[in-house]
Amino acid sequence: MLKVSVAHSLELDTSDAVEEVLHQCHEQFGVLKPDAGLLFTGIDHDHQLILKRINEVYSGIELIGCTTFGELSSVHGVTDDSIVLLLFFSDEITFKAGVAESISKDATNSIKKALKSAKSNLNDDPAMCLILPNTSAGTGEVTAFVDLEDLIQGIHQGLGDSFPVFGGCAGDPNWFGGCQYYKDSVLTDAAPFFMISGSLLFSLGISAGWMPIGKKTKITHAQKNTIFKIGDLSALDFYKHYLGEFDFLGVVEYPLAVFENEGDNFYLRAPTFFDSEKGSMSFMATIPEGSTVQLTHATRDKTINGVEMSVNSALSKYPGSNPSLALCFTCMARKMVLGTRVQEEYHLLKKHFPNLPIAGFYTGGEIGPLDSGKPTRYHNETFLTLLMGIE
């Protein structure tokens, strides 16, 4: 048995919002005590109050979550500054929450140790991992950069290159990093996660809608997430060659496609700012020197089509016939590109899953492999559809 409930409140007052969410949960779960919960909230809520009330009502719950760039659910669609609580109960699946802290200082070792600890507390081998890291440490104007490639490296070291790991990065519309939730704690430099074991069935669909343009080119000089040269041009001149003069907000919509090996599969890596004097550009995470890249662009129609491709892929790969949940991670940059059409992402989900609980959020980056059995990657501008169930 796997029972899933989705509760969602639009109330701006935190106390009212959390009580409404808990009331919805009670209506769906009755006397059942949930094993685990996923919590997605707007940044302006009283985070500690939310955790306090959830833990009072459901003591001992394995709970993780984060703040977002926007929330979505089958209750209210796409929203801002709301609270979404997803609860799980199962006699066939085990959820074990864990957390890696201080990931801005040493993400690789921190996540590797935390994953090892969580695995040791499971009775069976884990089937998959859900993770909700931050991209920068802190919620004020002074923040520390978190290189998600270091975190991914630690995941690979702790679980193996092909172990299925999915998730999204915490968000903050003010661009100051956001918060993460672990049981009853509010954190600002962490990666909370679930290790899940048992007879779980799942599938992932991943697509963006961004299209490569121009020629494939090698990164010829890079230091971590800062690119100095692409081919024979400075990184800044490479972008100007295609876009002309641009500003920061405009360039975010033109990520680089980073190709795996010499094939056609790629993940997207978005620029964050540029240095006119050095001719360099910085990105959301490391792009290794020597990588093959290509500039990309998208239209609103192509962005929406990316959701359709993601959903269809997840449906075609699902190993059962009756999933219990559609969990979605979609990039905040997609929200910027879509503007007034952002609800169309949710409408496509609802079209394909009219009776299925749906939950997710707009992220600071998405986490998942390009295909089953492939290494986990950190993505930008991408839509992930994760189906979960036992049938």
Stockholm file with secondary structure:
# STOCKHOLM 1.0

chainA/1-391         MLKVSVAHSLELDTSDAVEEVLHQCHEQFGVLKPDAGLLFTGIDHDHQLILKRINEVYSGIELIGCTTFGELSSVHGVTDDSIVLLLFFSDEITFKAGVAESISKDATNSIKKALKSAKSNLNDDPAMCLILPNTSAGTGEVTAFVDLEDLIQGIHQGLGDSFPVFGGCAGDPNWFGGCQYYKDSVLTDAAPFFMISGSLLFSLGISAGWMPIGKKTKITHAQKNTIFKIGDLSALDFYKHYLGEFDFLGVVEYPLAVFENEGDNFYLRAPTFFDSEKGSMSFMATIPEGSTVQLTHATRDKTINGVEMSVNSALSKYPGSNPSLALCFTCMARKMVLGTRVQEEYHLLKKHFPNLPIAGFYTGGEIGPLDSGKPTRYHNETFLTLLMGIE
#=GR chainA/1-391 SS CEEEEEEEECCSSHHHHHHHHHHHHHHHHTTCCCSEEEEEECTTSCHHHHHHHHHHHSTTCEEEEEECSCEEETTTEEESSCEEEEEEEESSEEEEEEEEECHHHHHHHHHHHHHHHHHHTCSSCEEEEEECCCSEECSSSCCEECCHHHHHHHHHHHHCTTSCEEEECCCCTTSSCCCEEETTEEESSEEEEEEEEESCEEEEEEECCCEEEEEEEEEEEEETTEEEEETTEEHHHHHHHHHCSCCHHHHTTSCEEEESTTSSCEEEECEEEEETTTTEEEESSCCCTTCEEEEEECCHHHHHHHHHHHHHHHHHHCSSSCCSEEEEEEEHHHHHHHGGGTHHHHHHHHHHCTTSCEEEEEESSEEEESSTTSCEEEESSCEEEEEEECC
#=GC SS_cons         CEEEEEEEECCSSHHHHHHHHHHHHHHHHTTCCCSEEEEEECTTSCHHHHHHHHHHHSTTCEEEEEECSCEEETTTEEESSCEEEEEEEESSEEEEEEEEECHHHHHHHHHHHHHHHHHHTCSSCEEEEEECCCSEECSSSCCEECCHHHHHHHHHHHHCTTSCEEEECCCCTTSSCCCEEETTEEESSEEEEEEEEESCEEEEEEECCCEEEEEEEEEEEEETTEEEEETTEEHHHHHHHHHCSCCHHHHTTSCEEEESTTSSCEEEECEEEEETTTTEEEESSCCCTTCEEEEEECCHHHHHHHHHHHHHHHHHHCSSSCCSEEEEEEEHHHHHHHGGGTHHHHHHHHHHCTTSCEEEEEESSEEEESSTTSCEEEESSCEEEEEEECC
//
